[in-house]
Amino acid sequence: MNKARRKRLAEAAELLEQALTIISEAKDEEQDAFDNLPESIQQGERGQTMEEAINSLDDIHTAVEEARDTLAGIAGGA
């Protein structure tokens, strides 16, 4: 892979790093909001919806991390 393509992939990896920050912040904020709800609401439909969102954001964070790491590896040496 030539230098220009590696540079573009490194830029993409940097953008994914920014996305990770946003996803992490959103997940943390949602978790804090959930934790501050009364237990009765946590166990209700609203709480379940919030927990599903938190779990989804965690899954997305993991997937984006893997993509970032793969891109960084390619950009760093292929």
Helices and strands as residue ranges (DSSP letters): H 3-35, H 39-42, H 45-77
